[in-house]
Amino acid sequence: MTDPCLPECGVARFLTLLNGPWATLIVRELLHGPHRFTQLREALPGISPHTLTSRLRQFERHGIVTRTTYAEIPPRVEYALTPLGEGLREVLEAMGTWAMAVPDPEADVTA
């Protein structure tokens, strides 16, 4: 997957960098600390290995995630947010707060 040039508009740039639902959910998991690939897959049921790999590589290219390989047998690889990636904490918290304020139309149905 090749990245297009990043847009000048901040919102468009954000949407380009965190495209699709999996990207934001990967960041959400990494906000809890470093994770191995398998841990991320287990925390995100339904994500394919290809999608997870693709998103992690994209994040690494843009300086959002670091990939650390430990010289062990078997090799251990961990992914962690960089300070730039940690900056998404407030964004995701604001998104979650906003989303929880939206009323659930199913909950308002009276019998």
C-alpha positions, 0 to 999 in steps of 0.5 A: 500500500502506498501512501498518497501525499498528505493533504494540507487540511488537518482533518483530511490529513488525520483521516488519511493517516487513520483511515478505516476503523481498524487504524483507530482501534489499533491506536486505542490498544497501543494507548495501554502500552506496547503490544506484540502482534499477536496481542493486537490480533487478540484484542481486535477480533475480526482484523486480518493479519494483512490489515494489521501489518499494513496499518502498523507499517503505515504508522511506523512510516509516519512516526506514530508507532515504533517497532522494536525487535528483541534478539531472542529465540523466538524473536520478540517484536513489540509495537509502541506509540511514539510521543506523536502517537501518544498525542492521539490519546486526547483525540480518542478520548474526545471521540469516545466522550462525544460518541457516548453523548449521542442518544441510542434510538433503541433505548428511547423506545417505550413499550 
